[in-house]
Amino acid sequence: MAPHTWSGRLRTPALWLLAVFFTLAGLNHFLNPGTYLGLMPAYLPWHRELILVSGAAEMAGGLAVLVLRLRTLAGWGLIALLVAIFPANLHVALHGWEGVPIPAWVLWARLPVQGLFIGWVWWVCIARDATR
């Protein structure tokens, strides 16, 4: 089986998993906004509003990746969002997540995981098979 064949077969389930992941993660910003307050660096204004905006962006991106005409734009939007929230995740790795008892190593491990998420979004939304 050629490499592009198995890649193509995995792309559709990976796309649906990505859509579900981002949609549910975004919804959680509305259901449990207090959890995210401990992520917010003091230098950012409007913590609660930023949490809701980022949740809405995650949900919109998660749903938009399912629409072929919007997929590439949604992918770029999700990548921009992941880059935008990286400073908050770095802040948490450096200072802990207020009110959430997570070991420091987990907080540090979240940083490279964001790179994996960016790669995942790129692969299912933006990248094209070399044979096309």
C-alpha positions, 0 to 999 in steps of 0.5 A: 500500500502506497504511503499516500493511500494509508494517509488518505484513509486516516485523514477522514477519521482524523478530521472528524476527531479534530472537529469533535475535539475542538467543538467540545473543548470550545463548549467547555469554555462556556460550561466551565469558564472558571477553570480557565481563569487560572490559565490567564496571565495577569497582563491580559485584560478581560479574562472572562471575555477572552475565555469566551471568545477563545471558546467560540473560536474553537467551536467555530473552527471545529465545526467549520473544518467539516465544511469543505469550502471552509476547511483551509480557512478554518485550519489556519484559524485554528492554528492561529488560535493555538499560537495565540493561546500558547503564552497562557500555556507557557504562563501556566507551566511557569507558575502553575494552574491556579485552582487546578492540582496538576503536576508541573511535568504535565503542565510542561508536557502541554507545550509540545502537545500544542505543536502536535495539535498544530501539525494535526490541524495542518495535516487534515485541513491544509496539507495536500497529498504529494500526488495531487 
